[in-house]
Amino acid sequence: MTLLYGALIGLVNGFFASGGGIAAVLILERFLKAETKKAHATAIAVILPLSVASLAVYGIKGYIDWPLVVKASIGGALGAAVGAKLLGELPKKYIKIGFGAVMIFAGAKMIMG
């Protein structure tokens, strides 16, 4: 069953360009019964190879703006380090509230355009 969940996460990741992280956290917590902090951290590890596979496909098709990748990656790496540090220190309750708020905001933004 875990392989099937992994395939679903990979499909979402490839289609939505790394949106698989949200799916990974939900599946790891709800269906595979991972503890909240471990689910979030494990999702990052799961997404890495999926993102590399998606990167190869998008790169071959010429869809990647490489100068933008470099600029966004610098800020992204700094933000990721801060986020990982916070994940280790915040109580589970606040992680769930923050994750839910981000999902609601992203969903509303997508619906409203």
C-alpha positions in Angstrom: 0.0 0.0 0.0 2.9 2.4 0.7 4.1 2.0 -2.9 0.6 3.0 -4.1 0.6 6.1 -1.8 4.1 6.9 -3.1 2.9 6.7 -6.7 0.0 9.0 -5.8 2.4 11.5 -4.2 4.6 11.3 -7.3 1.7 11.9 -9.7 0.6 15.0 -7.7 4.2 16.2 -7.5 4.8 15.9 -11.2 1.5 17.4 -12.2 1.5 20.4 -9.8 5.3 20.9 -9.7 6.1 19.9 -6.1 2.6 20.1 -4.8 3.2 16.5 -3.8 4.6 17.7 -0.5 1.1 18.6 0.8 -0.1 15.2 -0.4 2.9 13.5 1.2 2.2 15.1 4.6 -1.5 14.2 4.5 -0.8 10.6 3.4 2.0 10.1 5.9 0.0 11.4 8.8 -3.5 10.1 8.0 -2.9 6.7 6.3 0.6 5.7 7.3 0.2 7.0 10.9 3.4 9.0 11.0 3.8 11.5 13.9 3.4 15.1 12.7 7.0 16.3 12.8 8.2 13.0 11.3 5.6 13.3 8.5 6.7 16.8 7.6 10.4 15.9 7.7 9.8 12.7 5.8 7.8 14.5 3.1 10.8 16.6 2.4 12.9 13.5 1.9 10.2 11.9 -0.3 9.9 15.0 -2.4 13.6 15.2 -3.3 13.7 12.3 -5.7 10.3 13.1 -7.1 11.4 16.7 -7.8 14.5 15.4 -9.5 12.4 13.2 -11.7 10.0 16.0 -12.5 13.0 18.4 -13.1 14.4 16.0 -15.7 11.1 15.9 -17.6 10.5 19.6 -17.4 14.1 20.3 -18.3 14.0 18.1 -21.4 10.9 19.9 -22.6 12.5 23.3 -22.1 10.0 24.6 -19.5 12.6 25.8 -16.9 13.8 29.4 -16.5 17.3 28.6 -15.2 18.2 32.2 -14.1 15.0 32.3 -12.1 15.8 29.0 -10.6 19.1 30.3 -9.3 17.6 33.4 -7.8 14.6 31.7 -6.2 16.8 28.8 -4.9 19.0 31.1 -2.8 16.0 32.5 -0.9 14.3 29.1 -0.9 17.3 27.5 0.7 17.5 30.1 3.4 13.7 29.8 4.1 14.0 26.0 4.1 16.7 26.1 6.8 14.6 28.4 9.0 11.5 26.3 8.5 13.3 23.1 9.3 14.7 24.7 12.5 11.2 25.8 13.5 9.7 22.4 12.8 12.0 20.9 15.3 11.1 23.5 18.0 7.4 24.2 17.6 4.7 22.1 19.3 2.7 19.8 17.1 -0.4 21.9 17.6 1.2 25.0 16.0 2.6 23.0 13.1 -0.9 21.7 12.3 -2.4 25.1 12.5 0.2 26.6 10.3 0.0 23.8 7.7 -3.8 24.1 7.7 -3.6 27.9 7.3 -1.2 27.6 4.3 -3.5 25.0 2.7 -6.6 27.2 3.1 -4.7 30.3 1.8 -3.3 28.4 -1.2 -6.7 26.8 -2.0 -8.5 30.2 -1.8 -5.9 31.8 -3.9 -6.3 29.1 -6.6 -10.0 29.3 -6.6 -10.1 33.1 -6.8 -7.3 33.3 -9.4 
